[in-house]
Amino acid sequence: MSLLTGGLIMLVGCIPHLFWYWEIRDDRVVQRRLFLRTALPFSEITYVGPVTGQASRHKYFERHILIRNVAGKRMFVNTGDPEAFLTEMRKHLPRITLNL
């Protein structure tokens, strides 16, 4: 494989990650990934904190925040400022202990 081909494969693999972002709205947290949108209402969220289970062993998930709802749906959040994200989440979810 040539250097150019390897570089193009890495670029194509990284592009989707450039278009991931999270919004904290009045009643829910929303994750957008390219054309996909996942929303978890605050009333259904049961857990916000470090990644658990087998994924917690991987270094990739070390700085991720896991959000889980009653139905078991999960959202992984990786922001540049996890403390600011958690501070904003605490405003909407005072009943849940949030920490990393």
N, C-alpha and C positions, 0 to 999 in steps of 0.2 A: 504494500500500500504506500502510495507516495505521501509526502508531507502535505501537499495540497489537499488530497482526498481526506486524509486524517483530520486536517483543519476544518474542512467543510462539514464532516460528520459531527465534530464537536460543536461547531456553530449551530447546526440544525438541532442538535440535542439541547443546547442551552437556550435557544430562542423562546420556547414556551415558558421558561422560568422568568424571563424578562417581563412577561405580561401577567404575572400573578400579583394580586393585591387584595387587601382586606379593608372592609369598611365596617365601622361600628355605628349603627343607626340607633334611633330611639328604642326600637323594639326587637332588634336582631343584629347578629353579626353576619356579614356577607363576605364570601370568598369568590373572587373572579379569577378564572384561569382561562386565558384566551377567550373562547366563546362559551365556556361553561360557567354557571353561576350556582353556588350553593349558599343557602341561607339557613341559619339556625336561630329560631326565636329564643329570646332570653328566658321565656317561661318554660322552655323544654330543656335547657342546658343543665346538666348535672355535674359536670367536671370541667375544670380549667386548670391546667398545670403541666408538669413535665410529661413527656411521652412515656407510656407504660408498656409492659409486655416485652416481646422479643425485639421490637423496634428500638427500645431504650438502650439496647446493647450496641447499637450502631452509632458511630461517631457523627454521622450525617445528621441525626436527630437530636444531637446534644443541645442545640440552641432553639429547638422548635417548642412551641406551645401546643398542647393537645386540647381540643375542645370536643366534648362528647355530649350527646343529648340522651333523652330517655329511651329512644328507640335504638340506641347504640351507634348512630351515625357519627362519624368522626370528621374533624377538620384539623389539619396541621397548619400552624401559623409560624412563619419564619420572618420576623421583622428585623430591621436594623436596630430597633430600640425596644426590646421585649418589656422592659420596665414601664415604659410609657403606654404600651399596649395593655399591660395588666392593670395599670392605674385607671385607664379608661374603662376597662371591663368591670373593675370593682364598683364603679359608679352605678352600673346596671345590675350587678349581681352581688349585693351585699351579703347574701346568705351563704355564699360559697367562699371557701378559703382558697385564695389564688396565690401561688408561689412557684418559683423555679428552684 
